[in-house]
Amino acid sequence: MAEVGLNKPVKLKETLAKFCGAKALPRTAITQKLWDYIKAKKLQAKTENGKAEGAGKYIVADDTLLSLFKVTKVTSKASGKVTDFTGLKVGQTINMLQLASVVGANIE
C-alpha cells in the first residue's frame, strides 16, 4: 500500500536536504528533525522576537534555521494571508504554527 498524506515522502530542496541528511522524507519526519534541532539548540522564546529561552511558542532563527526560513513566502489558500520570511534576520522569531509554511516552502 502506497504511503499517502503527511507520511508520503516528498522531495526536499537543497538546503533542507542538507539539513535533514536526505533528499526525500515524509513531512512528519522533516518537522521532527526541525523540532529536534530547535530543542537541542534551545531556540524557543516566550515572546515574539524575544531571546532564546528554550521554551515558548516562538522559534528563534539562528544561521542554520534562517537559511530555511528565508525562502518562505507563501499565500494561504484558505485565508489568502501571506507568510513572508524573506526579510527575517538572525535572532528574530516565527510562531511555531508557521513551521508548516517553512516546510512547504522547502519541498518540491
All heavy atoms as an XYZ file, in Angstrom:
810
protein
N       0.837     -1.182      0.000
C       0.000      0.000      0.000
C       0.880      1.242      0.000
O       1.821      1.359      0.788
C      -0.877     -0.039      1.252
C      -1.872      1.068      1.321
S      -3.080      0.605      2.591
C      -3.445      2.187      3.211
N       0.619      2.161     -0.905
C       1.417      3.382     -1.022
C       1.146      4.316      0.155
O       0.022      4.396      0.653
C       1.095      4.090     -2.334
N       2.205      4.988      0.587
C       2.037      5.944      1.680
C       1.389      7.209      1.131
O       1.683      7.638      0.029
C       3.390      6.249      2.316
C       3.959      5.018      3.016
C       5.186      5.343      3.837
O       5.291      6.457      4.353
O       6.028      4.452      3.951
N       0.493      7.796      1.927
C      -0.246      8.973      1.488
C      -0.196     10.061      2.542
O       0.221      9.850      3.677
C      -1.723      8.617      1.177
C      -1.830      7.676      0.004
C      -2.406      8.040      2.392
N      -0.672     11.246      2.160
C      -0.779     12.358      3.094
C       0.557     12.774      3.666
O       1.556     12.833      2.966
N       0.570     13.019      4.965
C       1.778     13.504      5.633
C       2.873     12.448      5.711
O       4.030     12.766      5.950
C       1.440     13.992      7.046
C       0.502     15.187      7.126
C       0.180     15.503      8.583
C       1.087     16.407      6.447
N       2.516     11.177      5.524
C       3.506     10.101      5.580
C       4.139      9.786      4.231
O       5.024      8.951      4.143
C       2.878      8.838      6.165
C       2.528      9.027      7.629
O       3.319      9.569      8.391
N       1.346      8.609      8.014
N       3.668     10.447      3.184
C       4.223     10.226      1.850
C       5.526     11.024      1.714
O       5.552     12.226      1.981
C       3.225     10.700      0.790
C       3.713     10.513     -0.621
C       2.700     11.026     -1.613
C       3.230     10.878     -3.015
N       2.324     11.492     -3.994
N       6.623     10.373      1.328
C       7.879     11.113      1.157
C       7.749     12.191      0.078
O       7.097     11.987     -0.948
C       8.874     10.035      0.721
C       8.285      8.754      1.236
C       6.798      8.948      1.126
N       8.341     13.348      0.355
C       8.359     14.456     -0.596
C       9.817     14.803     -0.889
O      10.713     14.542     -0.075
C       7.615     15.696     -0.041
C       6.122     15.431      0.063
C       8.168     16.118      1.303
N      10.055     15.383     -2.059
C      11.416     15.759     -2.457
C      11.790     17.076     -1.781
O      11.040     18.039     -1.830
C      11.494     15.886     -3.977
C      12.909     16.102     -4.468
C      13.010     16.072     -5.967
C      14.459     16.268     -6.358
N      14.608     16.781     -7.696
N      12.963     17.104     -1.160
C      13.424     18.282     -0.436
C      14.309     19.157     -1.321
O      15.109     18.647     -2.094
C      14.238     17.867      0.801
C      13.637     16.793      1.698
C      14.512     16.603      2.926
C      12.240     17.131      2.108
N      14.155     20.474     -1.178
C      15.057     21.401     -1.854
C      16.429     21.281     -1.197
O      16.565     20.770     -0.082
C      14.519     22.828     -1.776
C      13.256     23.009     -2.604
C      12.781     24.439     -2.583
C      11.533     24.597     -3.445
N      10.983     25.953     -3.368
N      17.452     21.748     -1.881
C      18.839     21.505     -1.489
C      19.171     21.854     -0.026
O      19.767     21.048      0.690
C      19.770     22.286     -2.424
C      21.232     22.005     -2.187
C      22.139     22.744     -3.155
O      21.673     23.231     -4.204
O      23.329     22.834     -2.838
N      18.783     23.027      0.435
C      19.138     23.449      1.788
C      18.489     22.555      2.838
O      19.132     22.138      3.803
C      18.743     24.926      2.016
O      19.366     25.719      1.014
C      19.183     25.416      3.379
N      17.220     22.232      2.656
C      16.532     21.354      3.597
C      17.085     19.934      3.517
O      17.233     19.264      4.543
C      15.021     21.355      3.356
C      14.186     20.537      4.346
C      14.367     21.039      5.780
C      12.718     20.576      3.960
N      17.425     19.482      2.321
C      18.004     18.142      2.157
C      19.318     18.039      2.929
O      19.572     17.032      3.611
C      18.223     17.837      0.680
N      20.125     19.077      2.866
C      21.391     19.095      3.601
C      21.122     19.079      5.116
O      21.751     18.340      5.856
C      22.202     20.342      3.223
C      23.626     20.325      3.744
C      24.379     21.589      3.378
C      24.565     21.718      1.887
N      25.376     22.879      1.509
N      20.156     19.872      5.565
C      19.796     19.936      6.983
C      19.315     18.578      7.480
O      19.699     18.124      8.551
C      18.716     21.001      7.198
C      18.210     21.078      8.609
C      18.880     21.843      9.555
C      17.070     20.389      8.998
C      18.428     21.903     10.871
C      16.610     20.449     10.306
C      17.296     21.209     11.243
N      18.459     17.922      6.697
C      17.844     16.646      7.104
C      18.716     15.436      6.811
O      18.468     14.355      7.341
C      16.491     16.473      6.418
S      15.229     17.599      7.021
N      19.689     15.590      5.926
C      20.535     14.457      5.560
C      19.838     13.462      4.650
O      20.170     12.279      4.647
N      18.848     13.937      3.893
C      18.113     13.067      2.973
C      17.522     13.916      1.843
O      17.267     15.097      2.033
C      17.002     12.337      3.703
N      17.312     13.287      0.685
C      16.739     14.009     -0.448
C      15.219     13.947     -0.470
O      14.559     14.755     -1.097
C      17.306     13.465     -1.757
C      18.783     13.767     -1.897
C      19.340     13.284     -3.215
C      20.833     13.499     -3.214
N      21.348     14.112     -4.390
N      14.651     12.965      0.237
C      13.194     12.815      0.315
C      12.822     12.253      1.683
O      13.476     11.336      2.177
C      12.688     11.899     -0.789
N      11.795     12.845      2.279
C      11.293     12.409      3.588
C       9.815     12.762      3.682
O       9.365     13.703      3.030
C      12.011     13.150      4.726
C      13.434     12.775      5.088
C      14.003     13.786      6.072
C      13.475     11.378      5.681
N       9.070     12.068      4.526
C       7.697     12.498      4.796
C       7.711     13.825      5.563
O       8.664     14.117      6.299
C       7.134     11.379      5.681
C       8.062     10.233      5.534
C       9.394     10.808      5.190
N       6.659     14.617      5.418
C       6.572     15.896      6.131
C       6.708     15.711      7.640
O       7.291     16.545      8.323
C       5.246     16.586      5.812
C       5.175     17.149      4.411
C       3.774     17.693      4.148
N       3.603     18.065      2.765
C       3.615     19.314      2.317
N       3.783     20.306      3.144
N       3.457     19.572      1.042
N       6.167     14.623      8.157
C       6.251     14.371      9.600
C       7.698     14.228     10.048
O       8.085     14.733     11.102
C       5.456     13.107      9.980
O       5.868     12.029      9.142
C       3.964     13.325      9.833
N       8.513     13.543      9.258
C       9.928     13.353      9.601
C      10.697     14.671      9.493
O      11.580     14.946     10.308
C      10.550     12.297      8.696
N      10.359     15.495      8.499
C      11.002     16.804      8.342
C      10.720     17.660      9.574
O      11.633     18.243     10.174
C      10.493     17.521      7.071
C      10.835     16.732      5.819
C      11.066     18.944      7.005
C      10.074     17.174      4.579
N       9.446     17.720      9.952
C       9.045     18.520     11.109
C       9.735     18.012     12.372
O      10.207     18.808     13.189
C       7.516     18.499     11.262
O       6.934     18.991     10.055
C       7.067     19.366     12.425
N       9.843     16.711     12.531
C      10.508     16.140     13.713
C      11.983     16.539     13.752
O      12.503     16.898     14.807
C      10.373     14.617     13.734
C      10.936     13.991     14.998
C      10.201     14.440     16.240
O       8.991     14.316     16.332
N      10.927     14.964     17.226
N      12.660     16.491     12.608
C      14.075     16.883     12.556
C      14.240     18.360     12.917
O      15.175     18.736     13.630
C      14.683     16.578     11.184
C      14.932     15.095     10.975
C      15.629     14.829      9.655
C      15.899     13.357      9.461
N      16.989     12.849     10.272
N      13.333     19.196     12.421
C      13.391     20.619     12.764
C      13.199     20.820     14.272
O      13.965     21.551     14.903
C      12.339     21.404     11.982
C      12.664     21.641     10.506
C      11.421     22.066      9.749
C      13.764     22.688     10.375
N      12.195     20.156     14.835
C      11.948     20.290     16.278
C      13.100     19.743     17.107
O      13.470     20.326     18.133
C      10.628     19.643     16.677
C       9.492     20.595     16.503
C       8.462     20.494     15.610
C       9.279     21.828     17.197
N       7.636     21.587     15.717
C       8.114     22.426     16.687
C       9.984     22.505     18.202
C       7.623     23.641     17.147
C       9.487     23.722     18.660
C       8.322     24.273     18.130
N      13.695     18.636     16.682
C      14.843     18.085     17.403
C      15.973     19.122     17.445
O      16.599     19.326     18.490
C      15.344     16.799     16.745
C      14.395     15.621     16.941
O      13.467     15.710     17.782
O      14.573     14.606     16.228
N      16.221     19.784     16.319
C      17.266     20.808     16.237
C      16.913     22.010     17.130
O      17.740     22.485     17.906
C      17.445     21.256     14.779
C      18.467     22.347     14.606
C      19.821     22.039     14.475
C      18.093     23.687     14.587
C      20.769     23.040     14.328
C      19.034     24.691     14.445
C      20.364     24.360     14.316
O      21.308     25.359     14.181
N      15.684     22.489     17.004
C      15.234     23.663     17.770
C      15.363     23.403     19.271
O      15.875     24.248     20.012
C      13.771     24.018     17.389
C      13.722     24.557     15.959
C      13.164     25.011     18.380
C      12.333     24.525     15.323
N      14.958     22.227     19.702
C      15.023     21.901     21.132
C      16.463     21.700     21.590
O      16.832     22.146     22.679
C      14.168     20.681     21.436
C      12.684     21.006     21.346
C      11.811     19.816     21.599
C      10.366     20.270     21.464
N       9.410     19.321     21.937
N      17.279     21.043     20.776
C      18.677     20.810     21.150
C      19.434     22.129     21.303
O      20.290     22.269     22.173
C      19.365     19.919     20.108
N      19.108     23.098     20.460
C      19.782     24.407     20.486
C      19.061     25.412     21.389
O      19.486     26.557     21.487
C      19.875     24.977     19.067
C      20.660     24.124     18.098
C      22.128     24.252     18.352
C      22.905     23.524     17.261
N      24.319     23.766     17.360
N      17.950     24.985     22.010
C      17.150     25.852     22.887
C      16.725     27.147     22.174
O      16.861     28.242     22.691
C      17.907     26.175     24.174
C      18.194     24.931     25.005
C      18.809     25.315     26.319
C      19.119     24.216     27.277
N      18.849     22.874     27.047
N      16.195     26.980     20.958
C      15.816     28.117     20.114
C      14.331     28.457     20.198
O      13.701     28.774     19.203
C      16.224     27.843     18.661
C      17.724     27.773     18.418
C      18.019     27.312     16.999
C      18.364     29.119     18.696
N      13.780     28.399     21.397
C      12.392     28.802     21.593
C      12.347     30.009     22.528
O      13.173     30.127     23.440
C      11.577     27.657     22.190
C      11.290     26.543     21.192
C      10.546     25.417     21.855
O      11.160     24.483     22.360
N       9.234     25.500     21.869
N      11.390     30.899     22.272
C      11.207     32.093     23.101
C       9.741     32.202     23.483
O       8.863     31.760     22.747
C      11.654     33.336     22.334
N       9.492     32.827     24.612
C       8.106     33.006     25.079
C       7.446     34.223     24.438
O       6.228     34.342     24.421
C       8.088     33.145     26.601
C       8.436     31.847     27.313
C       8.350     32.012     28.816
C       8.464     30.717     29.561
N       9.750     30.111     29.610
N       8.256     35.150     23.908
C       7.713     36.366     23.311
C       8.236     36.539     21.888
O       9.321     36.064     21.559
C       8.110     37.616     24.132
O       9.535     37.685     24.203
C       7.531     37.564     25.531
N       7.450     37.211     21.072
C       7.857     37.481     19.695
C       9.148     38.285     19.699
O       9.270     39.296     20.398
C       6.755     38.245     18.957
C       7.021     38.397     17.486
C       5.828     38.967     16.729
O       4.816     39.308     17.367
O       5.937     39.068     15.507
N      10.131     37.831     18.927
C      11.461     38.436     18.839
C      12.159     38.531     20.195
O      13.050     39.345     20.393
C      11.416     39.794     18.129
C      11.022     39.638     16.670
O      11.412     38.670     16.010
N      10.228     40.544     16.170
N      11.752     37.649     21.131
C      12.414     37.565     22.427
C      13.683     36.738     22.306
O      13.969     36.141     21.280
N      14.439     36.702     23.399
C      15.672     35.924     23.362
C      15.361     34.438     23.554
O      14.350     34.077     24.174
C      16.669     36.421     24.401
C      16.293     36.184     25.840
C      17.420     36.693     26.736
C      17.130     36.573     28.191
N      17.064     35.332     28.819
N      16.226     33.603     23.013
C      16.039     32.161     23.119
C      16.081     31.739     24.580
O      17.024     32.058     25.296
C      17.116     31.437     22.314
N      15.017     31.068     25.027
C      14.907     30.640     26.424
C      14.777     29.131     26.535
O      14.728     28.603     27.631
C      13.668     31.279     27.062
C      13.609     32.784     26.948
C      12.250     33.321     27.389
O      11.994     33.313     28.603
O      11.477     33.748     26.520
N      14.627     28.454     25.414
C      14.462     27.007     25.456
C      13.024     26.553     25.606
O      12.744     25.371     25.645
N      12.086     27.502     25.724
C      10.667     27.154     25.827
C       9.847     28.315     25.290
O      10.304     29.451     25.268
C      10.294     26.882     27.276
N       8.646     28.020     24.824
C       7.768     29.063     24.314
C       7.268     28.741     22.926
O       7.697     27.780     22.300
N       6.323     29.574     22.450
C       5.687     29.277     21.164
C       6.364     29.946     19.976
O       5.916     29.811     18.850
C       4.202     29.645     21.207
C       3.897     31.116     21.236
C       2.383     31.315     21.154
C       2.036     32.746     20.861
N       0.630     32.929     20.591
N       7.472     30.667     20.212
C       8.196     31.303     19.119
C       9.519     30.594     18.889
O      10.175     30.164     19.835
C       8.434     32.787     19.419
C       7.143     33.565     19.484
C       6.509     33.793     20.693
C       6.533     34.020     18.320
C       5.304     34.476     20.758
C       5.330     34.701     18.376
C       4.718     34.924     19.588
O       3.523     35.583     19.645
N       9.901     30.489     17.622
C      11.155     29.847     17.236
C      12.126     30.946     16.818
O      11.819     31.758     15.949
C      10.939     28.859     16.074
C       9.946     27.772     16.495
C      12.266     28.251     15.641
C       9.431     26.937     15.338
N      13.288     30.957     17.455
C      14.305     31.971     17.193
C      15.201     31.498     16.052
O      15.744     30.390     16.097
C      15.155     32.238     18.460
C      16.204     33.296     18.188
C      14.264     32.637     19.631
N      15.361     32.342     15.048
C      16.188     31.989     13.891
C      17.666     32.114     14.226
O      18.113     33.163     14.679
C      15.846     32.897     12.710
N      18.410     31.025     14.026
C      19.867     31.099     14.046
C      20.302     31.008     12.579
O      19.455     30.990     11.677
C      20.482     30.005     14.931
C      20.279     28.578     14.404
O      19.581     28.397     13.376
O      20.811     27.646     15.034
N      21.604     30.973     12.317
C      22.073     30.943     10.922
C      21.524     29.745     10.154
O      21.124     29.865      9.000
C      23.609     30.927     10.865
C      24.216     32.274     11.212
O      23.640     33.309     10.817
O      25.270     32.302     11.885
N      21.482     28.586     10.797
C      21.006     27.373     10.136
C      19.526     27.472      9.788
O      19.125     27.220      8.648
C      21.261     26.145     11.029
O      22.673     26.040     11.262
C      20.755     24.870     10.381
N      18.709     27.838     10.776
C      17.265     27.946     10.520
C      16.950     29.090      9.566
O      16.039     28.989      8.744
C      16.505     28.134     11.832
C      16.495     26.933     12.777
C      15.768     27.279     14.066
C      15.869     25.721     12.114
N      17.713     30.177      9.651
C      17.464     31.321      8.776
C      17.554     30.912      7.308
O      16.758     31.363      6.481
C      18.432     32.455      9.085
C      18.134     33.769      8.374
C      16.786     34.337      8.804
C      19.242     34.779      8.654
N      18.497     30.023      6.982
C      18.635     29.577      5.589
C      17.377     28.861      5.104
O      17.057     28.888      3.917
C      19.868     28.685      5.422
O      19.701     27.475      6.134
N      16.641     28.239      6.030
C      15.377     27.569      5.685
C      14.209     28.541      5.728
O      13.315     28.502      4.886
C      15.126     26.406      6.650
C      16.178     25.305      6.652
C      15.942     24.345      7.803
C      16.186     24.567      5.330
N      14.202     29.417      6.721
C      13.099     30.370      6.887
C      13.040     31.381      5.749
O      11.960     31.749      5.293
C      13.237     31.133      8.211
C      13.037     30.307      9.460
C      13.247     30.869     10.693
C      12.643     28.974      9.405
C      13.065     30.139     11.866
C      12.466     28.222     10.565
C      12.676     28.813     11.790
N      14.202     31.867      5.271
C      14.242     32.979      4.311
C      13.637     32.656      2.945
O      13.343     33.575      2.187
C      15.675     33.486      4.136
C      16.118     34.356      5.301
C      17.444     35.003      5.049
C      17.272     36.120      4.084
N      17.866     37.359      4.390
N      13.460     31.401      2.629
C      12.849     31.053      1.331
C      11.327     30.971      1.435
O      10.652     30.671      0.456
C      13.412     29.734      0.750
C      14.903     29.826      0.523
C      13.072     28.552      1.631
N      10.796     31.254      2.620
C       9.367     31.109      2.857
C       8.602     32.371      2.486
O       8.761     33.420      3.107
C       9.098     30.761      4.346
O       9.861     29.604      4.687
C       7.621     30.510      4.586
N       7.794     32.248      1.451
C       6.844     33.288      1.057
C       5.677     32.552      0.419
O       5.729     32.174     -0.753
C       7.457     34.303      0.102
C       6.490     35.449     -0.176
C       7.122     36.561     -0.979
C       6.133     37.695     -1.135
N       6.707     38.806     -1.879
N       4.659     32.296      1.222
C       3.514     31.519      0.766
C       2.213     32.241      1.085
O       2.143     33.025      2.028
C       3.500     30.102      1.398
C       4.666     29.271      0.925
C       3.499     30.174      2.906
N       1.202     31.962      0.271
C      -0.121     32.531      0.488
C      -1.070     31.405      0.873
O      -1.139     30.384      0.186
C      -0.632     33.225     -0.794
O       0.324     34.210     -1.180
C      -1.975     33.882     -0.566
N      -1.784     31.592      1.970
C      -2.745     30.589      2.430
C      -3.880     30.474      1.430
O      -4.476     31.479      1.039
C      -3.299     30.990      3.799
O      -4.413     30.192      4.122
N      -4.184     29.238      1.026
C      -5.305     29.023      0.106
C      -6.629     29.332      0.798
O      -7.571     29.779      0.176
C      -5.286     27.582     -0.405
C      -4.128     27.293     -1.320
C      -4.093     25.839     -1.732
C      -2.832     25.561     -2.529
N      -2.531     24.156     -2.630
N      -6.684     29.087      2.100
C      -7.928     29.287      2.844
C      -8.201     30.761      3.139
O      -9.285     31.265      2.863
C      -7.881     28.496      4.147
N      -7.200     31.466      3.682
C      -7.436     32.850      4.135
C      -6.879     33.907      3.196
O      -7.242     35.078      3.300
C      -6.822     33.049      5.526
O      -5.406     32.998      5.436
N      -5.951     33.506      2.328
C      -5.304     34.488      1.455
C      -4.183     35.243      2.153
O      -3.532     36.097      1.564
N      -3.922     34.914      3.428
C      -2.874     35.579      4.205
C      -1.498     35.162      3.686
O      -1.256     33.996      3.417
C      -3.014     35.215      5.688
C      -2.015     35.924      6.558
C      -2.193     35.560      8.025
C      -1.142     36.281      8.835
N      -0.490     35.448      9.799
N      -0.597     36.136      3.576
C       0.755     35.870      3.099
C       1.688     35.686      4.291
O       1.690     36.491      5.223
C       1.268     37.022      2.209
C       2.719     36.793      1.792
C       0.381     37.184      0.985
N       2.457     34.605      4.266
C       3.512     34.373      5.244
C       4.822     34.629      4.516
O       5.182     33.888      3.606
C       3.467     32.930      5.783
O       2.188     32.717      6.390
C       4.558     32.679      6.803
N       5.525     35.694      4.896
C       6.735     36.115      4.193
C       7.880     36.283      5.183
O       7.892     37.204      5.994
C       6.467     37.434      3.461
C       7.657     37.902      2.627
O       8.741     37.281      2.687
O       7.493     38.905      1.919
N       8.858     35.367      5.111
C      10.029     35.429      5.987
C      11.289     35.806      5.219
O      12.397     35.651      5.733
C      10.254     34.081      6.684
C       9.127     33.665      7.576
C       8.721     32.344      7.622
C       8.460     34.581      8.376
C       7.678     31.935      8.449
C       7.413     34.192      9.201
C       7.030     32.872      9.236
N      11.141     36.317      3.992
C      12.311     36.609      3.168
C      13.196     37.699      3.768
O      14.387     37.751      3.485
C      11.904     36.997      1.727
O      10.992     38.106      1.787
C      11.222     35.833      1.017
N      12.643     38.557      4.617
C      13.435     39.619      5.236
C      13.844     39.319      6.669
O      14.401     40.182      7.357
N      13.601     38.098      7.128
C      13.908     37.721      8.505
C      15.416     37.772      8.753
O      16.211     37.496      7.859
C      13.400     36.294      8.751
C      13.123     35.881     10.181
C      11.935     36.667     10.747
C      12.825     34.400     10.251
N      15.798     38.111      9.982
C      17.207     38.184     10.355
C      17.469     37.257     11.546
O      16.553     36.895     12.277
C      17.571     39.618     10.726
C      17.441     40.573      9.550
C      17.959     41.951      9.892
C      17.957     42.926      8.762
N      17.182     42.709      7.618
N      18.734     36.892     11.738
C      19.137     36.067     12.875
C      18.649     36.740     14.154
O      18.771     37.948     14.325
C      20.671     35.873     12.903
C      21.127     35.279     14.227
C      21.120     34.992     11.757
N      18.068     35.941     15.042
C      17.574     36.455     16.313
C      16.097     36.802     16.294
O      15.475     36.920     17.345
N      15.518     36.963     15.096
C      14.085     37.213     15.006
C      13.350     35.874     15.100
O      13.951     34.816     14.965
C      13.745     37.946     13.710
C      14.249     39.381     13.706
C      13.831     40.126     12.446
O      13.964     39.613     11.342
N      13.328     41.323     12.620
N      12.040     35.951     15.330
C      11.281     34.730     15.575
C      10.156     34.522     14.574
O       9.717     35.456     13.908
C      10.643     34.766     16.979
O       9.755     35.889     17.060
C      11.683     34.850     18.070
N       9.719     33.264     14.510
C       8.473     32.925     13.827
C       7.618     32.194     14.847
O       8.125     31.610     15.806
C       8.682     32.063     12.562
C       9.145     30.646     12.917
C       9.646     32.726     11.591
C       9.052     29.655     11.763
N       6.307     32.216     14.653
C       5.390     31.480     15.509
C       5.530     29.998     15.158
O       5.631     29.644     13.980
C       3.963     31.965     15.251
C       2.953     31.355     16.184
O       2.828     30.141     16.282
N       2.228     32.217     16.880
N       5.514     29.125     16.153
C       5.703     27.695     15.879
C       4.648     27.141     14.932
O       4.903     26.179     14.218
C       5.753     26.883     17.165
C       4.490     26.829     17.944
S       4.815     25.954     19.479
C       3.209     25.257     19.771
N       3.472     27.768     14.877
C       2.435     27.310     13.962
C       2.789     27.596     12.504
O       2.175     27.039     11.590
C       1.094     27.951     14.320
C       0.573     27.617     15.723
C      -0.703     28.391     16.015
C       0.360     26.126     15.891
N       3.780     28.456     12.282
C       4.204     28.791     10.928
C       5.267     27.835     10.394
O       5.690     27.942      9.252
C       4.725     30.235     10.882
C       3.637     31.248     11.202
C       4.170     32.652     11.416
O       5.147     32.849     12.134
N       3.540     33.608     10.784
N       5.670     26.870     11.205
C       6.682     25.912     10.774
C       6.226     25.091      9.567
O       7.023     24.760      8.697
C       7.076     24.990     11.930
C       8.431     24.308     11.840
C       9.561     25.310     11.612
C       8.702     23.490     13.076
N       4.923     24.820      9.481
C       4.395     24.079      8.330
C       4.615     24.857      7.026
O       4.896     24.275      5.991
C       2.915     23.779      8.521
N       4.511     26.188      7.099
C       4.769     27.027      5.918
C       6.228     26.938      5.505
O       6.546     26.906      4.312
C       4.417     28.491      6.202
O       3.042     28.637      6.423
N       7.124     26.875      6.482
C       8.567     26.752      6.197
C       8.826     25.414      5.503
O       9.541     25.369      4.494
C       9.391     26.877      7.498
C      10.852     26.531      7.248
C       9.263     28.272      8.088
N       8.250     24.348      6.025
C       8.423     23.035      5.408
C       7.894     23.073      3.973
O       8.572     22.659      3.032
C       7.727     21.918      6.219
C       7.738     20.596      5.455
C       8.407     21.751      7.574
N       6.699     23.615      3.792
C       6.106     23.688      2.454
C       6.950     24.465      1.463
O       7.028     24.120      0.278
N       7.620     25.512      1.925
C       8.452     26.340      1.050
C       9.762     25.658      0.694
O      10.435     26.067     -0.259
C       8.738     27.686      1.710
N      10.143     24.630      1.433
C      11.425     23.966      1.225
C      11.319     22.588      0.603
O      12.272     21.814      0.609
C      12.194     23.877      2.560
C      12.836     25.180      2.938
O      13.898     25.518      2.434
N      12.187     25.951      3.800
N      10.139     22.262      0.065
C       9.988     20.994     -0.649
C       9.557     21.296     -2.086
O       9.074     22.365     -2.392
C       8.978     20.062      0.039
C       7.591     20.682      0.126
C       9.480     19.650      1.414
C       6.531     19.767      0.714
N       9.790     20.302     -2.943
C       9.434     20.494     -4.363
C       8.127     19.821     -4.675
O       7.642     18.989     -3.987
C      10.556     19.930     -5.237
C      11.824     20.739     -5.057
C      12.964     20.246     -5.936
O      12.723     19.516     -6.915
O      14.098     20.603     -5.620
